[in-house]
Amino acid sequence: MSTQAPRDRGTIGRFDWATWGFPIALALATGVFVWFGKTIFGFAMPAETVVVVPQLMGLTLPDAEGQASRAGLRITVAANEVSDTFPEGVVMGQQPEHGKSVRPGRAIALLVSSGVKLFPMPDLRYDTLREAKIELASLQLQISKTYHVKNDQVRADAVVEQKPAPLTSVRAGSAVTLGLSQGPPPFIQVPNLTGVDLPQALARAGDAHVRLGQIVWTAFGHSGPPRGRVVRQSPAAGLQIDSGQYVSLQVSAGPGETGYSIRQVHATVTVPQRDDEVQVRVVAHDATGARTMFDSYARAGQKLDFTVTLVGGGTLDTYLGNDLVDEAKV
């Protein structure tokens, strides 16, 4: 039979302070110390202040500066960009965005509109498609569509039509449509243009897709052929030539005419690049003296077409204002 030691009824239900009192006191003291330290740190080092970025988009630049300043922020213009939506000088973008929390004194980067930039549409007639693409790209214009036009007078794939029209006002990013020449056939046979009057020779040349160059009116004296009769042609009839090659004609000035030969030539003058309209003067010089072919204001890149009649040799001089910029022998 086993025996059990009697229980000490005085210790049952009591807390053993001797064992647990010190750890509990130490824990309480530590908690009070941490709380006290955080409180003191909070007074000494308050939480970091932040401000909310205001809405600056849609404001003019001076108004945006004032709004940012009142919020304790600075602004910096990161870029200016052409826009047909926002007027010139109006904020069209910001970073950080409206509603973001940032530190005081933070710089807000702004994108500011430089407004709508209008400029004259370049004259692309007779340019190749490659030349037109380069010129349009330099002006931030885009070709949206090309199509071919039946045309045997202008080389293949050269511009003969364009929309917008030359010199009309356009803006960056505008779409451009170009009509390109189908061009004449690669090789053609020269028709016989001699022995007929000039109008009939011109009609024959047109039917054969022949490009005419110089037409030289020549005085053959009292026994010369009737006036306007084609006497010679170069290249000769029947030859195969490249479609871009010109055929020149010699035409009788009429019986009794003596003196210099008379020539008709087609000339194209392109106005040199300038920032604005400039006064252009084109003067033809030949044996009879000087004749003004054009005297007016024109825009840079504009093409001026002339059919010039010259007696003997001559030149075609181009002036910008009073400055001679080109002297071409014709």
Backbone torsions as a table, in degrees:
resi	resn	phi	psi	omega
1	MET	NA	125.8	-177.8
2	SER	-86.7	159.3	178.9
3	THR	-122.5	147.0	177.7
4	GLN	-117.6	143.5	178.4
5	ALA	-70.0	141.1	179.8
6	PRO	-66.2	140.5	178.8
7	ARG	-77.9	144.9	176.6
8	ASP	-86.4	101.0	-177.6
9	ARG	-64.9	-19.5	-176.4
10	GLY	-75.7	-18.3	-178.1
11	THR	-98.5	-11.2	-178.9
12	ILE	-72.5	128.6	178.1
13	GLY	85.5	-0.4	177.8
14	ARG	-97.6	149.0	176.1
15	PHE	-85.2	134.0	-177.0
16	ASP	-84.9	85.3	-179.5
17	TRP	-62.0	-29.6	-179.0
18	ALA	-65.0	-33.3	-177.4
19	THR	-88.7	-44.1	-171.2
20	TRP	-106.2	-7.1	-175.2
21	GLY	-64.5	-46.6	-177.0
22	PHE	-66.0	-44.6	178.1
23	PRO	-59.8	-38.4	-179.8
24	ILE	-67.2	-42.2	179.2
25	ALA	-63.2	-39.3	179.3
26	LEU	-65.3	-41.0	179.0
27	ALA	-63.3	-43.0	178.6
28	LEU	-63.3	-41.6	-179.2
29	ALA	-65.0	-38.5	178.7
30	THR	-64.8	-43.3	179.2
31	GLY	-61.6	-43.6	178.5
32	VAL	-62.9	-38.8	-178.3
33	PHE	-65.9	-43.7	178.9
34	VAL	-63.2	-45.0	179.6
35	TRP	-60.9	-43.3	-178.3
36	PHE	-65.2	-39.6	-179.4
37	GLY	-66.2	-41.8	178.3
38	LYS	-63.4	-38.3	179.5
39	THR	-64.1	-46.1	179.7
40	ILE	-63.5	-41.1	-179.5
41	PHE	-64.5	-36.6	178.5
42	GLY	-64.4	-37.7	176.6
43	PHE	-70.4	-40.9	-176.1
44	ALA	-75.1	-39.1	-177.2
45	MET	-126.6	86.4	-178.9
46	PRO	-67.3	160.4	179.8
47	ALA	-59.9	146.9	-176.5
48	GLU	-63.3	134.8	-179.3
49	THR	-81.5	139.4	175.5
50	VAL	-129.0	156.1	176.0
51	VAL	-125.9	155.6	-179.9
52	VAL	-95.1	130.5	-179.1
53	VAL	-67.0	125.2	179.8
54	PRO	-77.3	167.7	176.5
55	GLN	-80.1	113.0	-179.6
56	LEU	-107.8	-16.9	-179.3
57	MET	-65.8	131.8	-178.8
58	GLY	96.2	-9.6	178.2
59	LEU	-91.7	153.1	171.0
60	THR	-68.7	161.0	-176.4
61	LEU	-59.8	-44.4	176.8
62	PRO	-62.0	-40.2	178.9
63	ASP	-66.1	-37.6	178.4
64	ALA	-65.2	-38.0	177.1
65	GLU	-62.6	-43.8	179.3
66	GLY	-65.7	-42.3	179.7
67	GLN	-62.7	-44.3	180.0
68	ALA	-66.1	-40.3	-179.4
69	SER	-62.6	-41.3	179.4
70	ARG	-65.4	-24.9	178.2
71	ALA	-90.1	1.6	-179.9
72	GLY	79.9	26.4	-177.8
73	LEU	-121.5	163.8	174.9
74	ARG	-112.6	164.1	175.3
75	ILE	-126.9	154.3	172.8
76	THR	-141.2	136.9	179.9
77	VAL	-84.4	109.4	-178.1
78	ALA	-77.1	-35.1	-177.9
79	ALA	-165.4	155.7	169.9
80	ASN	-112.3	139.1	-174.9
81	GLU	-140.7	140.3	177.7
82	VAL	-65.6	137.7	-179.7
83	SER	-149.1	138.3	173.4
84	ASP	-100.9	9.5	177.9
85	THR	-107.0	-45.1	-178.6
86	PHE	-100.5	133.5	177.0
87	PRO	-64.7	164.5	-179.6
88	GLU	-61.0	135.1	177.6
89	GLY	84.9	5.4	-179.1
90	VAL	-101.1	138.9	-180.0
91	VAL	-70.3	126.6	-179.7
92	MET	-115.7	4.1	177.5
93	GLY	-173.3	152.3	179.3
94	GLN	-147.6	154.1	177.4
95	GLN	-148.2	121.8	1.3
96	PRO	-65.7	161.1	-176.9
97	GLU	-77.1	166.2	177.4
98	HIS	-58.3	134.3	177.4
99	GLY	96.2	-11.7	178.3
100	LYS	-74.0	146.7	176.6
101	SER	-94.1	127.4	-178.5
102	VAL	-137.5	168.9	177.1
103	ARG	-74.6	150.2	175.0
104	PRO	-59.1	144.7	179.1
105	GLY	86.4	-3.6	-179.2
106	ARG	-64.1	141.8	177.2
107	ALA	-87.3	131.9	177.2
108	ILE	-101.3	120.6	-179.5
109	ALA	-82.0	131.2	-176.5
110	LEU	-117.9	144.0	169.7
111	LEU	-105.6	117.4	-171.6
112	VAL	-111.7	137.8	-179.5
113	SER	-74.6	137.0	172.4
114	SER	-100.1	11.8	175.6
115	GLY	79.4	-171.8	179.8
116	VAL	-87.3	125.2	179.1
117	LYS	-101.6	113.8	178.8
118	LEU	-104.1	143.2	178.0
119	PHE	-152.4	160.8	-176.8
120	PRO	-72.2	138.5	176.0
121	MET	-65.1	129.3	-179.6
122	PRO	-67.7	153.8	176.7
123	ASP	-87.4	109.5	-175.1
124	LEU	-100.2	1.8	-176.9
125	ARG	-58.1	134.5	179.5
126	TYR	76.4	-4.8	174.7
127	ASP	-73.2	149.1	171.0
128	THR	-72.2	164.4	179.3
129	LEU	-60.5	-39.4	178.8
130	ARG	-63.1	-45.0	179.0
131	GLU	-62.6	-40.4	179.1
132	ALA	-64.6	-41.4	179.3
133	LYS	-61.3	-43.1	-179.4
134	ILE	-63.8	-45.3	-178.7
135	GLU	-65.7	-41.7	-180.0
136	LEU	-67.4	-39.5	179.4
137	ALA	-62.9	-35.3	179.3
138	SER	-66.7	-21.5	179.5
139	LEU	-104.7	8.1	-179.1
140	GLN	59.9	39.1	173.6
141	LEU	-107.7	150.9	-173.6
142	GLN	-124.2	137.1	174.9
143	ILE	-81.0	117.7	-179.0
144	SER	-94.3	-26.5	-176.4
145	LYS	-159.5	143.4	170.5
146	THR	-128.1	150.0	176.6
147	TYR	-147.5	162.2	-177.6
148	HIS	-103.5	143.8	-178.3
149	VAL	-120.1	135.9	177.1
150	LYS	-67.1	112.9	-177.6
151	ASN	-156.8	118.7	-179.0
152	ASP	-106.1	8.4	179.2
153	GLN	-99.8	-22.3	-178.9
154	VAL	-112.4	141.3	-176.4
155	ARG	-56.1	153.3	-177.0
156	ALA	-61.0	139.6	177.5
157	ASP	66.1	17.1	170.2
158	ALA	-92.0	151.3	-175.9
159	VAL	-73.8	128.2	174.9
160	VAL	-121.2	-18.7	177.6
161	GLU	-139.4	149.5	177.6
162	GLN	-152.3	148.6	175.4
163	LYS	-141.0	122.8	2.9
164	PRO	-61.9	157.1	-179.2
165	ALA	-69.7	157.3	178.2
166	PRO	-54.9	137.2	173.3
167	LEU	74.7	-0.4	171.9
168	THR	-73.8	155.5	-176.5
169	SER	-77.1	129.6	178.0
170	VAL	-133.4	167.3	178.1
171	ARG	-121.3	160.5	178.5
172	ALA	-57.1	138.3	-179.2
173	GLY	90.5	-5.0	-179.5
174	SER	-64.4	147.2	179.0
175	ALA	-87.4	140.4	-177.7
176	VAL	-123.4	135.0	176.0
177	THR	-110.8	132.9	-176.7
178	LEU	-121.7	135.0	171.4
179	GLY	-100.4	123.3	-175.4
180	LEU	-107.0	142.0	-179.7
181	SER	-70.4	136.3	171.5
182	GLN	-69.7	-25.6	177.6
183	GLY	78.2	163.4	177.2
184	PRO	-75.6	169.1	175.2
185	PRO	-62.1	156.4	-174.0
186	PRO	-60.9	-37.3	178.8
187	PHE	-133.9	143.4	-179.6
188	ILE	-135.5	157.8	176.4
189	GLN	-98.5	129.6	-176.9
190	VAL	-71.1	124.7	178.2
191	PRO	-78.3	167.9	176.4
192	ASN	-82.8	113.9	-177.8
193	LEU	-109.0	1.4	-176.7
194	THR	-91.9	158.2	176.2
195	GLY	81.4	1.6	178.5
196	VAL	-122.8	164.5	177.7
197	ASP	-70.7	157.1	-173.6
198	LEU	-56.8	-44.7	179.3
199	PRO	-57.7	-39.2	179.1
200	GLN	-68.8	-37.3	177.7
201	ALA	-65.1	-38.5	178.1
202	LEU	-64.8	-38.6	179.3
203	ALA	-66.6	-42.0	178.1
204	ARG	-62.1	-43.1	179.7
205	ALA	-62.0	-40.2	179.1
206	GLY	-65.0	-42.0	179.8
207	ASP	-64.3	-31.4	-177.8
208	ALA	-92.8	4.5	-179.7
209	HIS	62.2	32.2	179.8
210	VAL	-89.1	134.8	176.0
211	ARG	-92.4	122.1	-178.9
212	LEU	-88.6	136.9	176.9
213	GLY	-98.0	-122.9	-179.1
214	GLN	-71.2	141.2	171.1
215	ILE	-116.3	109.2	-173.5
216	VAL	-101.0	116.7	176.6
217	TRP	-88.8	121.2	-172.1
218	THR	-120.0	137.1	176.3
219	ALA	-87.9	115.7	-179.3
220	PHE	-99.9	5.8	178.7
221	GLY	89.8	-168.5	-173.5
222	HIS	-64.9	-29.3	-177.6
223	SER	-97.3	16.0	-177.7
224	GLY	-70.0	162.6	178.8
225	PRO	-64.9	167.5	178.7
226	PRO	-58.0	153.4	-179.2
227	ARG	-62.5	133.1	177.8
228	GLY	90.4	-1.2	179.3
229	ARG	-80.0	129.9	177.8
230	VAL	-75.6	123.5	-174.8
231	VAL	-100.6	-41.1	-178.4
232	ARG	-140.1	158.9	175.1
233	GLN	-142.6	153.0	177.6
234	SER	-147.2	124.0	0.9
235	PRO	-67.1	164.8	-177.0
236	ALA	-71.9	160.4	179.2
237	ALA	-63.2	142.6	177.2
238	GLY	94.4	-14.2	-179.3
239	LEU	-78.2	149.1	173.2
240	GLN	-90.4	125.3	-179.5
241	ILE	-129.8	161.3	173.2
242	ASP	-65.0	142.9	-176.3
243	SER	-63.4	-20.0	179.2
244	GLY	-87.8	-4.1	-178.3
245	GLN	-79.4	144.9	-179.3
246	TYR	-93.7	149.8	173.8
247	VAL	-112.8	125.9	-179.3
248	SER	-99.5	148.9	-178.6
249	LEU	-124.2	144.6	171.0
250	GLN	-112.4	124.6	-172.2
251	VAL	-121.0	141.6	180.0
252	SER	-73.2	135.0	176.5
253	ALA	-81.8	-6.4	176.4
254	GLY	110.9	155.9	178.9
255	PRO	-60.2	142.1	177.2
256	GLY	85.6	-11.1	179.8
257	GLU	-83.1	134.6	176.7
258	THR	-134.6	162.7	175.7
259	GLY	116.8	-143.9	-173.2
260	TYR	-76.0	157.9	170.7
261	SER	-77.7	149.0	178.8
262	ILE	-114.2	131.2	-178.1
263	ARG	-122.8	144.3	172.6
264	GLN	-115.9	125.6	-179.5
265	VAL	-131.9	150.9	174.8
266	HIS	-98.1	131.7	-178.0
267	ALA	-132.6	144.5	175.4
268	THR	-122.7	125.0	179.0
269	VAL	-112.1	124.9	177.5
270	THR	-101.1	125.0	-179.0
271	VAL	-67.9	127.0	-179.7
272	PRO	-61.3	160.7	-177.9
273	GLN	-67.9	129.8	175.6
274	ARG	-145.0	162.9	-178.0
275	ASP	-73.2	-26.1	-174.8
276	ASP	-145.3	-176.9	177.0
277	GLU	-59.6	146.4	-179.2
278	VAL	-138.7	148.5	178.3
279	GLN	-76.3	124.1	-178.3
280	VAL	-113.7	134.9	176.8
281	ARG	-131.6	126.1	178.2
282	VAL	-114.8	124.1	-175.1
283	VAL	-123.0	128.9	175.7
284	ALA	-96.8	132.8	177.8
285	HIS	-117.5	130.1	173.9
286	ASP	-147.7	-163.0	-175.3
287	ALA	-65.9	-19.3	-178.7
288	THR	-90.2	-7.6	-178.5
289	GLY	122.6	-150.2	-176.7
290	ALA	-113.5	139.5	177.3
291	ARG	-132.6	132.6	178.4
292	THR	-83.3	120.5	-178.7
293	MET	-91.5	-28.1	-177.7
294	PHE	-155.0	136.0	177.8
295	ASP	-152.1	92.0	-177.7
296	SER	-165.4	176.7	176.0
297	TYR	-83.4	142.7	178.9
298	ALA	-146.5	160.4	-179.6
299	ARG	-96.1	155.7	178.9
300	ALA	-58.0	135.7	179.3
301	GLY	87.0	-9.2	-180.0
302	GLN	-68.6	139.7	-179.9
303	LYS	-103.1	128.5	-179.8
304	LEU	-111.0	123.6	-177.7
305	ASP	-103.5	135.6	-179.9
306	PHE	-137.3	145.5	162.2
307	THR	-108.4	112.8	-171.5
308	VAL	-106.5	131.6	174.2
309	THR	-103.1	122.0	-176.4
310	LEU	-122.1	140.6	174.8
311	VAL	-102.1	115.6	-174.3
312	GLY	73.6	-158.2	176.6
313	GLY	-74.4	162.1	179.9
314	GLY	-169.1	175.8	177.9
315	THR	-134.7	159.5	175.5
316	LEU	-120.8	110.7	-174.6
317	ASP	-103.7	136.7	179.4
318	THR	-114.1	129.7	179.8
319	TYR	-118.3	138.7	166.8
320	LEU	-108.1	110.3	-169.9
321	GLY	65.8	-121.5	176.7
322	ASN	-105.0	7.0	-176.1
323	ASP	-96.1	125.7	175.1
324	LEU	-77.5	119.0	-176.1
325	VAL	-112.2	-14.6	-179.9
326	ASP	-156.7	137.6	177.6
327	GLU	-133.2	104.7	-174.9
328	ALA	-109.8	131.1	175.1
329	LYS	-79.7	132.9	-179.7
330	VAL	-129.6	NA	NA
